[in-house]
């Protein structure tokens, strides 16, 4: 049994997990404006609510750059006080268990790659479309982290007059005077046609850089996948190397709580 933690600027979720099943979960809004120690103690309190003697380790997904060896997280998105937090040493001293930390997009990818319907694929690229754009690469079931757990973070790559994150996240809809949720309620229309074209360009970028067997889409905007799937594929088919597109599988994540499940896998 392991503990998986999904830390975000909005919520903290902590779960006891065994064999890919969540046995117990505690969740509450993150005290994001609190001092560094306030958030640390909040996390520790939630861990105490689910920990048992059978727990062998604690895995954590954090929206930040991570020094995986030392367990230090830097400039955590949504928690201003977390500039440089020695999270691993804090939790290991408190609970006397091994602690593993990684970027939250990587944890999501690990969860999807191990428990999703495309888990038999050898190369999976996971892209999250939500408040921002994240990405992670899984090769034969193992994460490719990069030096600072930032491999695959494609959202900041320049695109048109801004970057891919602007055109393929909720920021795109805000720029149009609406939200992704409201656009989804409104249903098919020109805004989704345009959004799908931008996502198609993003997929082309992924193909150029990684040429994966499958691309899994996560994040809040993945729920509206049918609304932009067709214009996305129309753009993808313009890719100059047809063999990379011919057998490419693309679809929304089909794993609930992939991020927290992936966090627990960091310990195994």
CORHUVEN-V296549 format. One record per backbone hydrogen bond with DSSP energy under -0.5 kcal/mol. CO is the residue of the C=O (numbers start at 0). NH is the residue of the N-H. Records with the same first field share a line. If there is no record, write none. Layout:
CO: NH ; NH
This chain:
0: 55
1: 3 ; 16
2: 58
3: 14
4: 6 ; 60
5: 7 ; 12
6: 62
9: 29
10: 7
11: 27
12: 5
13: 25
14: 3 ; 16
15: 22 ; 23
16: 1
17: 20
20: 17 ; 22
23: 15
25: 13
27: 11
29: 31
30: 33
31: 80
34: 38
35: 39
36: 40
37: 41
38: 42
39: 43
40: 44
41: 45
42: 46
43: 47
44: 48
45: 49
46: 49 ; 50
51: 54
55: 97
56: 2
57: 99
58: 4
59: 101
60: 6
61: 63 ; 103
62: 76
64: 73
65: 67
66: 70 ; 71
70: 86 ; 87
71: 66
72: 84
73: 64
75: 78
78: 81
80: 82
81: 75
82: 74
83: 85
84: 72 ; 86
85: 89
86: 90
87: 91
88: 92
89: 93
90: 94
91: 95
97: 57
99: 59
101: 61
102: 106
103: 107
104: 108
105: 109
106: 110
107: 111
108: 112
109: 113
110: 114
111: 115
115: 118
117: 120
121: 123 ; 139
122: 212 ; 213
123: 125 ; 137
124: 126 ; 215
125: 135
126: 128 ; 217
127: 129 ; 133
128: 220 ; 221
129: 169
131: 129
132: 154
133: 127
135: 125
136: 143
137: 123 ; 139
138: 141
141: 138
142: 144
143: 136
144: 150
145: 148
147: 65
149: 152
151: 153
153: 156
154: 164
156: 163
158: 161
161: 158
162: 166
163: 167
168: 171 ; 172
169: 173
170: 174
171: 175
172: 175 ; 177
173: 176
178: 182
179: 183
180: 184
181: 185
182: 186
188: 191 ; 192
189: 193
190: 194
191: 195
192: 196
193: 197
194: 198
195: 199
196: 200
197: 201
198: 202
199: 203
200: 204
201: 205
202: 206
203: 207
204: 208
205: 209 ; 210
206: 210
212: 248
213: 124
214: 250
215: 126 ; 217
216: 252
217: 128
218: 221
219: 222
220: 223
221: 224
223: 226 ; 227
224: 227 ; 228
227: 231
228: 232
229: 233
230: 234
231: 235
232: 236
234: 237
235: 238
239: 241
240: 243 ; 244
241: 244 ; 245
242: 246
244: 247
248: 214
250: 216
254: 257
256: 260
257: 261
258: 262
259: 263
260: 264
261: 265
262: 265
263: 266
264: 267
